[in-house]
Amino acid sequence: MTAVLTQLHVAPPVVQRKGKRAGLWPFLALIGGLAALPLFLAPYSLVLMVPVIAFGIALLGMNLLFGYTGMLSFGHSIFLAVGAYAAAVATSKMGVVHLELVLLLACAAGAVLALAVGALCVRYTHIFFGMLTLAFGMLCHSFLFKFYNLTGGDQGMRVLRPSLLGISWEGGATSFLSGPFYYYCLALYIGLGLVMWRVVQSPFGLHLKAIRENEVKASYVGVRVYRMRLCAFVISGVYGSVAGALMAVTTGLADPEIAYWTQSGNLIFMMVLGGSGSFSGPAIGALLFALLHDALVTTTEYWRFLLGAILVSIVIFMPQGVVGTVANVYARMKQRGSA
């Protein structure tokens, strides 16, 4: 009997596997929608969607840290800045012309910084972790803003157009960003999304969930809490650095304001809007935030007040975000239909 139970535990029923994959479908649907946008949007409007992809990549990593590990960072924009300035240094100072090499340098810089910052921050939890990350974020912003000779100060650093897959694309900025660069970012989004899906479904991801639920019990059963948290922080930092590099190539500039705390607030808003309790929620939240922000900015000068009111309403009435709320409503309707 013990052997039979063990075999059932190792090889769960097919229904359970399908249930686990259900969280991936909204993300794939989002990718399909983004891939179809060039058929409907003008090139200029399509350029505005590139930051949505970049924010989506950053939120994949941030959701690993918060949604799966339970650690909310208030200074995550520091990694966007690291990626952006790594792209600037690589293209304008080091003469690197391949975007693949730029992304690798951004990943390396993000991993080193995340390892250094995370080694201290992940020792703490809850508000203490959040305030430490916020402090490091403001420290990074001050450094980028004050050290003019190194970072360009408030003027930032220029990011030159890199080649994609060894191909140098000619033409204007709009045609480049809305054409090959858009599809390059989308392909990168798909690859990083599938890698993150594999991470959260792995034993490593299960350890992170155990830490989120009860770190004391997790440590009792052998989970190395500090090491797991640090790994999650480093992975999250690498994803944020990749997103920052893509954003810098889009704007052609690495600006210190990308490290300001309000940028971290935007990332948190996107997570709450989409729903941090699901794999695809933050990615969908990035798209919804971009659409909502554009609609409010073009409608009223009090758009900040309305964004704040919407955030408060979501926290009170939709604590699981848009994706979580829709999933709950669908589950209830399905139960009623089966009954």
Protein Blocks (a to p, Z undefined) as FASTA:
>chain_A
ZZmmmmmmmmccfklmmmmmmmmmmmmmmmmmmmmmmmmmcfklmmmmmmmmmmmmmmmm
mmmmmmmnopacfklmmmmmmmmmmmmmmmmmnopabfklmmmmmmmmmmmmmmmmmmmm
mmpgcjllmmmmmmmmmmmmmmmmmmmmlnopmnopadddddeehiacedjfklmmmmmm
mmmmmmmmmmmmmmmmmmmmmmklmmmmmmmmommlmmmnopafklmmmmmmmmmmmmmm
mmmmmmmmmnopacfklmpmklmmmmmmmmmmnopkbmklmmmmmmmmmmmmmmmmmmpm
klmmmmmmmmmmmmmmmmnojmlmmmmmmmmmmmmmmZZ
